[in-house]
C-alpha cells in the first residue's frame, strides 16, 4: 500500500491509537479533523479539516488514498435522529466519496451494539450504518469490512477508565443483570486488528475481543481491578433496573430542556442490562491472522499503576 490511509474520527481515542500505529509502521496517514487538531506532528501525517457532510473535505481526504478507515461515531444523543446523522448518513457520505475517489478498501468501525439494534437508538443507528455501507459497496469498486468491537478501554478513554478508577478506590457499581457477561478489548489491540484488515482482502462483519473467550461478569472485572490495585474487596453497589431507568428518564427530559446530549438514557440502560455482550475472535483470526496481545490484567496494570504495557502473545480462542 503506497498511498495514504484516510482516517475519520481521528481525534478520538480509537482514531489516535490507529494513527499512532500506522505512523510507527511508516505508513502515511491523512486524517479528517472536525473541531480540534490532533496535537501530533509527523512528516507522514496530513490533516484535513471538515465534517462528514462536507463533500469537498471528504474529496480532499481521499484523493490518492489507498484505503479509508471510518472511525467517527456519535455516542451521545436523545433519539434516533441525533445518531443517524453521523452513524448512518456519515457512512453513506464516506462510502460514496471513496467510490468517487477510487479508494480500494473501506473499513467501518461499528459497534457490538449493532448486533442488537432493538435495544437503543444508538444500536439501531450503528446497524443502519453497516447497512448503508453494504448498499454503497455493491458494484462500487472497493472491498469493505466491518468491525464490531466490544467495550474499548485504554489511554484517553473517558468511559471505562473512570469506572476502573472508581472500582480501584473501593466502590463497585453493578448495573447489569444477574449472569450478564461482556467482552472487553484494549484500544491498541483494536488498532492492530484494523491494520490487519487494511492489509487483507477479507470482506465480512467481525466481532473481536481480548481472547478471554467467555467474557467477564461485572464482579470478575471488579475483582481483577482490586487485585491490580493491591486492595481488598470493595463495596459492591447493586443498581436496580428501575432506579437506572428513572434516572435515565429524568436525564433525557433535562437534556431536552437544557439542550445537551445525554449519555445515560433509557436506551443506554437497555444496553447496560443486556445479558450477553460476549464476542468470538474465531472468524477474524482465521481470515487475517490477528490475535489480541493485551490481557485485561496487563491493560489494567498500565492504566491503574502506570506499568509498561505488556503483550501476551498467543491469546486466542481459535481451535
C-alpha positions in Angstrom: 0.0 0.0 0.0 1.7 3.2 -1.2 -1.0 5.9 -0.9 -2.1 7.3 2.5 -4.6 5.7 4.7 -7.5 8.1 5.2 -9.0 8.1 8.8 -12.2 9.8 10.1 -12.8 10.3 13.7 -9.0 11.0 14.0 -9.2 13.0 17.2 -11.0 10.3 19.2 -9.0 7.8 21.3 -9.5 5.0 18.9 -8.5 7.2 15.9 -5.4 8.4 17.7 -4.4 4.9 18.6 -4.8 3.8 15.0 -2.9 6.8 13.6 -0.1 6.1 16.0 0.3 2.5 14.9 0.2 3.4 11.2 2.8 6.2 11.6 5.0 3.9 13.7 4.9 1.4 10.8 6.0 4.1 8.3 2.6 4.4 6.6 1.3 7.8 5.5 -1.9 9.0 7.1 -4.4 11.6 6.1 -6.7 12.4 9.0 -10.1 14.2 9.0 -10.4 16.5 12.0 -13.6 18.4 12.8 -13.3 20.8 15.7 -9.7 20.4 17.0 -6.3 19.4 15.9 -4.6 16.2 16.7 -1.7 17.6 18.6 0.5 15.2 16.6 3.3 16.3 14.3 4.8 13.8 11.9 6.2 14.0 8.4 3.8 11.3 7.2 0.7 12.8 8.8 -1.6 15.3 6.9 -4.8 16.7 8.3 -8.0 17.8 6.5 -10.5 20.0 8.4 -14.1 19.3 7.8 -17.1 17.2 8.7 -18.7 14.1 7.3 -21.2 16.1 5.3 -18.5 18.2 3.7 -18.1 16.8 0.2 -15.0 18.9 -0.6 -13.3 17.9 2.6 -14.0 14.2 2.0 -12.8 14.5 -1.6 -9.5 16.1 -0.3 -9.3 13.4 2.4 -9.5 10.6 -0.1 -7.6 12.0 -3.1 -5.0 9.4 -3.9 -5.7 7.3 -0.7 -5.5 3.6 -0.9 -7.9 2.9 1.9 -10.2 4.7 4.4 -11.0 3.7 7.9 -14.2 5.2 9.1 -13.9 5.6 12.9 -16.1 8.6 13.5 -19.2 7.9 15.5 -21.9 9.6 17.6 -22.2 8.1 21.1 -24.5 10.7 22.8 -28.0 11.6 21.8 -31.6 11.9 22.8 -33.3 10.0 19.9 -32.6 8.1 16.7 -32.3 11.3 14.7 -29.4 12.5 16.9 -27.4 9.4 16.0 -28.3 8.9 12.3 -26.5 11.9 11.0 -23.1 10.6 11.9 -23.6 6.8 12.4 -25.6 6.2 9.2 -25.6 9.3 6.9 -21.9 9.7 7.7 -21.2 6.2 6.5 -23.0 6.9 3.2 -21.1 10.1 2.6 -17.7 8.4 3.3 -18.5 5.3 1.2 -19.7 7.4 -1.7 -16.6 9.7 -1.5 -14.5 6.5 -1.5 -16.2 5.3 -4.6 -15.8 8.5 -6.5 -12.1 8.8 -5.4 -11.2 5.3 -6.4 -10.3 4.1 -2.9 -9.8 0.4 -3.0 -10.5 -0.6 0.6 -13.1 0.7 3.2 -13.1 -0.4 6.8 -16.0 0.6 9.0 -15.6 0.7 12.8 -19.1 -0.1 14.0 -20.1 -1.4 17.5 -21.1 -4.6 19.1 -24.3 -2.8 19.9 -25.3 -3.2 16.2 -25.8 -6.9 17.0 -29.0 -5.9 19.0 -30.4 -2.8 17.1 -33.7 -3.1 19.1 -32.1 -2.1 22.3 -31.4 1.6 21.7 -31.3 4.4 19.1 -27.5 4.2 19.2 -27.6 0.5 18.4 -30.1 1.0 15.7 -28.0 3.7 14.1 -24.9 1.6 14.1 -26.8 -1.2 12.4 -28.1 1.3 9.9 -24.5 2.4 9.2 -23.5 -1.1 8.4 -26.4 -1.5 6.0 -25.6 1.8 4.3 -22.0 0.6 3.6 -23.3 -2.7 2.2 -25.6 -0.8 -0.1 -23.0 1.5 -1.5 -20.4 -1.3 -1.8 -22.5 -3.1 -4.4 -20.5 -2.5 -7.6 -18.5 0.3 -6.0 -15.1 -1.0 -6.9 -13.8 -1.2 -3.4 -13.7 -4.1 -0.9 -15.0 -3.5 2.6 -15.1 -5.0 6.0 -16.8 -4.1 9.3 -15.5 -4.4 12.8 -17.9 -4.7 15.8 -15.7 -4.1 18.8 -17.0 -4.6 22.4 -16.3 -2.1 25.2 -12.9 -0.5 24.4 -10.6 0.9 27.0 -7.1 2.4 27.0 -5.3 5.8 27.2 -7.6 8.8 26.8 -10.7 6.6 27.3 -13.3 8.7 29.1 -15.8 6.0 29.9 -14.3 2.7 31.2 -11.1 4.1 32.7 -13.0 6.4 35.1 -15.1 3.3 36.1 -12.0 1.2 36.7 -10.5 4.0 38.8 -13.7 4.2 40.9 -13.5 0.4 41.4 -9.9 0.7 42.4 -11.0 3.2 45.2 -13.3 0.5 46.6 -16.7 1.4 45.1 -18.0 -1.1 42.6 -21.3 -0.2 40.8 -23.1 -3.2 39.4 -25.7 -2.0 36.8 -26.0 -5.3 34.9 -28.5 -8.2 35.4 -27.5 -11.4 37.2 -25.4 -13.6 35.0 -24.6 -10.9 32.4 -21.3 -11.2 30.7 -19.4 -8.9 28.3 -16.1 -8.8 26.4 -13.5 -6.1 26.6 -10.7 -5.0 24.3 -7.7 -2.7 24.7 -7.6 0.1 22.1 -4.1 -0.9 20.9 -5.4 -4.4 20.0 -8.3 -2.9 18.2 -5.8 -0.7 16.2 -3.8 -3.8 15.3 -6.9 -5.5 14.1 -7.8 -2.6 11.9 -4.3 -2.6 10.3 -4.6 -6.4 9.7 -7.9 -5.8 7.9 -6.4 -3.0 5.8 -3.8 -5.5 4.5 -6.4 -8.2 4.0 -8.9 -8.8 1.3 -11.4 -10.2 3.9 -14.9 -9.0 3.5 -17.2 -9.7 6.4 -18.6 -8.3 9.7 -16.2 -9.3 12.5 -16.6 -9.3 16.3 -13.4 -9.3 18.4 -12.3 -9.3 22.0 -9.2 -9.7 24.2 -9.1 -13.5 23.9 -11.0 -14.2 27.2 -13.5 -16.4 25.4 -16.3 -16.3 27.9 -16.2 -12.6 28.5 -16.4 -11.2 32.0 -19.0 -10.6 34.7 -19.1 -7.2 36.4 -17.8 -8.9 39.6 -14.9 -10.6 37.7 -13.8 -7.2 36.3 -14.0 -5.6 39.8 -12.0 -8.5 41.3 -9.3 -8.1 38.8 -9.2 -4.3 39.3 -8.8 -4.8 43.0 -6.0 -7.3 42.5 -4.1 -5.0 40.2 -4.7 -2.0 42.6 -3.5 -4.1 45.5 -6.6 -3.6 47.7 -9.2 -5.8 49.3 -12.7 -6.4 48.2 -14.6 -3.2 47.6 -18.2 -2.2 48.2 -20.4 -3.8 45.6 -23.3 -1.4 44.9 -26.2 -3.0 43.0 -28.0 -0.6 40.8 -31.6 -1.8 40.2 -33.0 -1.5 36.7 -35.9 0.6 38.0 -33.6 3.1 39.6 -31.4 3.3 36.5 -34.4 3.8 34.2 -35.8 6.5 36.5 -32.5 8.4 36.5 -32.1 7.9 32.7 -35.6 9.2 32.0 -35.0 12.3 34.1 -31.7 12.9 32.4 -33.4 12.6 29.0 -36.1 15.1 30.0 -33.4 17.5 31.3 -31.4 17.2 28.2 -34.4 18.3 26.1 -35.0 21.3 28.3 -31.3 22.3 28.6 -30.2 21.3 25.1 -27.3 19.0 25.9 -26.6 15.5 24.5 -27.1 12.9 27.3 -25.1 9.7 27.8 -27.4 7.9 30.3 -30.7 7.4 28.5 -33.3 4.6 28.6 -31.7 3.1 25.6 -28.3 3.1 27.3 -29.8 1.4 30.3 -31.1 -1.3 27.9 -27.5 -1.8 26.7 -26.1 -1.9 30.2 -28.6 -4.5 31.3 -28.3 -6.7 28.2 -27.1 -10.1 29.4 -24.8 -11.1 26.5 -22.1 -8.9 25.0 -19.6 -11.7 24.6 -17.6 -11.8 21.3 -15.7 -14.5 19.5 -12.4 -13.9 17.6 -12.5 -17.1 15.5 -13.5 -15.5 12.2 -11.2 -12.5 12.2 -8.3 -14.6 13.5 -8.7 -17.1 10.7 -9.3 -14.5 8.0 -6.5 -12.1 8.9 -4.2 -13.8 11.4 -4.9 -11.2 14.0 -4.8 -12.2 17.7 -5.2 -10.0 20.8 -2.0 -9.3 22.6 -3.1 -7.4 25.7 -4.8 -9.2 28.6 -7.2 -7.3 30.8 -4.8 -7.7 33.7 -1.9 -6.1 31.8 -4.2 -3.4 30.4 -5.5 -2.5 33.9 -1.9 -2.5 35.3 -0.9 0.0 32.7 -3.8 2.3 33.5 -4.0 2.0 37.3 -0.3 1.5 38.2 1.5 3.1 35.2 3.4 0.0 34.4 4.7 -0.5 30.8 2.0 -2.1 28.6 3.0 -5.7 28.1 1.9 -8.1 25.4 0.7 -11.7 26.0 1.4 -13.5 22.7 -0.8 -16.4 21.8 -4.1 -15.2 23.3 -6.6 -16.9 21.1 -9.9 -18.8 21.1 -9.3 -20.3 17.7 -9.2 -24.1 17.7 
